[in-house]
């Protein structure tokens, strides 16, 4: 039975490099999502009276988190996100 050498990584180092790269991308995605969720929680928290931020600031927060979500979705569609790797 012939097994092509192109279908398997040639060394343990290649496997480790790919794993480390994937883990770094995943950590970056988690940090981005945590930031987005932390900003998003400000919107209902203001309605519930937990803070007294100006409506303009809350609008800016909503705009920024919307852009972050758009960037994430475009990355998934175009294959540049973590799920594609």
Residue pairs with C-beta under 8 A, 6 or more apart in sequence:
9 15
9 18
21 85
22 82
22 85
25 82
25 85
26 82
28 82
29 72
29 81
29 82
32 68
32 72
33 72
35 68
36 65
36 68
36 69
39 61
39 64
39 65
40 61
40 65
42 51
42 53
42 58
42 61
43 58
43 61
43 62
45 51
46 52
46 53
46 58
72 81
75 81
75 84
76 83
76 84
